[in-house]
Structures are given as C-alpha cells and as structure tokens.
Amino acid sequence: MAKTYDFPSDLLAGQEELHQVRAELSALLKRLPWSVAPLDGFSDDNGWRKVERPASPGWTPDEQAEVEKLRQREHELAVFVTTHRFWTDVETPDRVDARSGLKHASRTREAG
C-alpha cells in the first residue's frame, strides 16, 4: 500500500500553479516561431533523419517578455516547492515517493 502524505495547502497550491505555468509556457512555445531571432529556413537531409525548418520571423519583444515572465515564474515556483519546509519532516528514504505524490495530488483530488 502506498504511503499517503498530508501536504500543506500552500505546497499543494504552489505545485498546482507550477503545473499551470508549465502548461502555459509549453503551449506558448508551440505557437511561437522556432527561432527567437529572424532566421532563414533550411533543409538538411544528409543526416540520419531529414530536418526542415521554414523561415522564422523571430519573436516580438512582447513574445520574448511573455516567455521570460513565465520562465521566471516557473523557476520561482520550482524553488518554492523543492525547498518547502514540509520536506524536512519527510524521512529521507520517503522523499522521492512523497515528491511523486505531490506532483499527482492535485490531479487525484480533481478526479475524486
């Protein structure tokens, strides 16, 4: 039977926001051109797989600022979650299991 943990509400909220920020950043990066700076397209079929990229207009200053803002917030939340005082109360051998439990806690509550 898997051990359960009583995660503090601020830790759960931080982890949930981290999931949201990462999802938002991932979606944004998928929408943006492949290159931050304007670059010509290219095609390389000499390697073990063909690689093609269309010309990239680059990112606008607003797009660059949005990516930077999300990356900064992601970093802040990751530091908050990993250095939370809760972890000092978890026995060292249980920390990996507890961390995994935290990552899935919000999804488990939503499904329940």
Backbone torsions as a table, in degrees:
resi	resn	phi	psi	omega
1	MET	NA	132.7	-179.4
2	ALA	-71.9	141.7	178.4
3	LYS	-74.1	143.4	176.7
4	THR	-108.0	153.6	-176.9
5	TYR	-126.5	144.3	178.2
6	ASP	-95.9	83.1	-176.8
7	PHE	-72.2	136.1	176.2
8	PRO	-64.1	151.2	-176.0
9	SER	-62.5	-35.2	179.8
10	ASP	-68.7	-32.9	177.3
11	LEU	-69.8	-43.1	176.7
12	LEU	-61.5	-42.7	179.4
13	ALA	-64.8	-41.3	177.9
14	GLY	-63.0	-42.7	179.0
15	GLN	-65.4	-41.7	180.0
16	GLU	-64.0	-43.7	177.8
17	GLU	-64.0	-36.4	177.4
18	LEU	-61.6	-43.4	175.6
19	HIS	-58.4	-45.2	-177.1
20	GLN	-65.3	-44.5	-179.7
21	VAL	-63.7	-42.1	179.4
22	ARG	-65.1	-38.9	178.1
23	ALA	-65.8	-42.6	179.0
24	GLU	-63.9	-44.0	179.2
25	LEU	-63.7	-43.8	179.6
26	SER	-61.1	-45.5	179.5
27	ALA	-63.3	-41.8	178.7
28	LEU	-62.4	-46.8	-178.9
29	LEU	-63.3	-31.9	177.6
30	LYS	-69.9	-30.2	-179.7
31	ARG	-80.5	-27.7	-174.7
32	LEU	-77.7	157.0	174.1
33	PRO	-57.7	157.2	-174.5
34	TRP	-67.8	-22.0	-178.4
35	SER	-120.6	138.1	177.7
36	VAL	-65.4	-44.2	179.6
37	ALA	-93.5	149.8	175.9
38	PRO	-60.2	129.6	179.3
39	LEU	-142.4	150.6	174.8
40	ASP	-69.0	155.5	174.4
41	GLY	-73.2	167.4	177.8
42	PHE	-153.8	163.5	176.3
43	SER	-141.3	130.1	179.5
44	ASP	-134.4	106.6	177.7
45	ASP	-114.1	25.9	177.9
46	ASN	-93.1	-12.8	-178.4
47	GLY	-87.8	-167.0	-178.6
48	TRP	-75.3	-14.4	170.8
49	ARG	-146.1	150.0	-178.6
50	LYS	-73.7	135.5	178.4
51	VAL	-123.8	126.5	178.3
52	GLU	-132.6	142.7	174.7
53	ARG	-141.0	133.4	174.0
54	PRO	-74.2	168.5	175.8
55	ALA	-59.9	142.2	-180.0
56	SER	-110.2	125.8	176.4
57	PRO	-74.3	-9.2	-176.4
58	GLY	85.4	176.2	179.7
59	TRP	-97.3	146.0	174.5
60	THR	-74.3	162.4	175.1
61	PRO	-57.4	-36.8	177.9
62	ASP	-65.2	-40.6	178.2
63	GLU	-65.2	-42.8	177.8
64	GLN	-61.7	-41.3	-179.8
65	ALA	-66.3	-39.5	179.4
66	GLU	-65.4	-43.1	177.5
67	VAL	-62.4	-45.5	179.9
68	GLU	-61.5	-42.5	179.0
69	LYS	-60.7	-45.8	179.9
70	LEU	-67.3	-40.2	178.7
71	ARG	-64.9	-39.6	178.1
72	GLN	-64.1	-44.2	179.9
73	ARG	-65.8	-39.5	177.3
74	GLU	-58.9	-44.1	179.5
75	HIS	-63.3	-46.6	179.6
76	GLU	-58.9	-44.7	-179.2
77	LEU	-68.5	-39.1	178.4
78	ALA	-62.1	-42.0	177.4
79	VAL	-64.9	-44.8	179.3
80	PHE	-57.9	-48.4	-177.1
81	VAL	-66.1	-45.2	-174.6
82	THR	-76.4	-20.7	-179.8
83	THR	-108.3	10.5	-179.1
84	HIS	-58.5	144.1	-178.7
85	ARG	-60.1	-21.8	178.2
86	PHE	-54.0	-38.5	-174.1
87	TRP	-65.9	-23.1	178.7
88	THR	-70.1	-20.5	179.3
89	ASP	-90.6	-5.0	-179.6
90	VAL	-96.9	128.8	177.9
91	GLU	-58.4	140.8	-176.1
92	THR	-50.8	-46.2	-179.8
93	PRO	-64.0	-19.8	-177.6
94	ASP	-94.4	-5.7	-172.0
95	ARG	-65.1	-38.7	179.8
96	VAL	-64.7	-44.8	178.9
97	ASP	-63.2	-42.1	179.9
98	ALA	-65.4	-41.9	179.8
99	ARG	-63.2	-42.4	177.2
100	SER	-63.2	-40.7	177.9
101	GLY	-61.7	-39.6	178.8
102	LEU	-65.1	-41.8	-178.8
103	LYS	-60.6	-29.9	-177.3
104	HIS	-103.2	-3.4	-174.4
105	ALA	-61.3	-46.6	-177.2
106	SER	-67.1	-35.9	179.0
107	ARG	-69.7	-34.3	178.4
108	THR	-68.7	-41.6	178.5
109	ARG	-64.2	-37.7	179.8
110	GLU	-67.6	-36.7	-178.5
111	ALA	-75.3	-25.2	-174.1
112	GLY	-83.3	NA	NA
